[in-house]
């Protein structure tokens, strides 16, 4: 966690991102990545510390599957990061600050949690609609027929 805190402090003071740092550690205790939030520096809304840590660790081991790894993060992950953590097969997260701590200083994760809890129906936040299903199903069927890896 100290590595994540130090990285977050560094990039936070360089105006590259907020007070968010993350590290991925493998089963043997090897540090696979130490990253921070770089949303401001990268001009990328997805450049959260946890996402950056997963990307870096995956590149290092040349595998999208981070089973057995632990993710340390300075704050409870937002919904986007939780999704990425689950997709990467990380089963353990150690976090520092709670969602209400981030909310208290102005970060807005809470409204996303509420949007999801309410069934994603608030169109003032996001409109979600289905279209072109048959066209897309053809693509899915083609992938299935090719016998490609399911992840």
Buried (B, 14 or more C-beta within 10 A) or exposed (E): BEBBBEBBBEBBEEEBBBBBBBBBBBEEEEEBBBBBBBBBBEEEEEBBBBBBBBBBBBEBBEEBEBEEBBBBBBBBBBEBBBEBBEEBBBEEBEBBBEBEBBEEEEBEBEEBEEBEEEEEEEEEEEEEEEEEEEEEEEEEEEEEEEEEEEE
